[in-house]
Amino acid sequence: MIMDIERRCVTIRGQIIELTQKEYMILELLMTHQDKVFTKANLYESIWEDRYLGDDNVIKAHMSHLRNKLKKANPKTQYIETVWGLGYRLYKNRS
């Protein structure tokens, strides 16, 4: 996966992935802080720049759409992992 920050686009295996602005912002945040686990509150407050009131449906929906688009481009690779009880981060290879 390659992120071109200047052009604000993401490619996987040479294919441009069509992302909404919020999906792009989520992915950019995860990619620029690869080892950090973001809680739903962290993501919401960083992306929507508003106070998180505990309704995680917005985050879950955007994360689901983002994962589906990434998986469609490359079904064999997992890009975003859920850290149970904590939040989300860019998937770490465990070789």
N, C-alpha and C positions, 0 to 999 in steps of 0.2 A: 504494500500500500504506500502510495506516494502522495503527500499533501503539498500543493503549491500554494503557499500563503499569499504570494503577490496576486495570483490569478484567482484565489479562493476556490480551488477545485481539488478534487481527490480522484486519483486513478488507481485502479487495481488491475494488474496484468494488462496494462495498456488501455483499459476501458475507463472512460470518464464516468464517475458515479454522480447521478443527479441527486443532490441533497437540498433540503430546505435550509434557510438561513440558520434556524435553531439547531438542526441536525449537524450542520457544518461546525457551528460554534461548540457543540458538545464534543465532537470528534477532535477539533483543534485543541480544546482544553485537555482532553485525555492524552493526546499525542505530545503536547508540550510539557506534560507532567507525568511521564510514563510510569513511574513507580508509585505515584500517589493514588490512594483510594478516595474517591469522591462520594460523600454521602448524597442522598437526594437533596438535602437542604443545601449542601455546597453547590451542587449543580444548578439548582433553581436560582439561588441568589447570585451566582456568577453569570448565568446565561440570561435570565429574565430581569436581573438587577432589581429585584423586589424581595421583600421579606417572605420567607417560606412559612406557610401556615399549616403544614402537615398534610396537605392533599397531594399525594404522590402520583395521581393518575396522569398528570401532564408529563412528568418525567418518564413514567413507565411507557406511555404511548410513544413519545419521541424516541426512547431507547429501543423499543420494539421495531419501529419503522427503520431506524438507522441500522440495527442488526440485520433486518431482512434485506435491505439494499446491499449491505456488505456481503452477506451470505450468497445473494443472487449472483454477484460478480465473481465470487470465489467460494463455492460451497465447502471446500475442504479445509478452510482456515477459519478459526474463531478469532475475532478481533477484540471484542469487548467481553470482559468477564464480570460476573456478579460475585462479589466477595460477600458471602452470606453474613447477614446481620450488620454489614458495614456500608456497602455501596457498590460502586463500579470503578473499574480501572481498565486500562489497555491490557489485553491478555499478555501474560508473561510466559515465554517459552520455558518449559521445565525439562531441559534435556540433561 
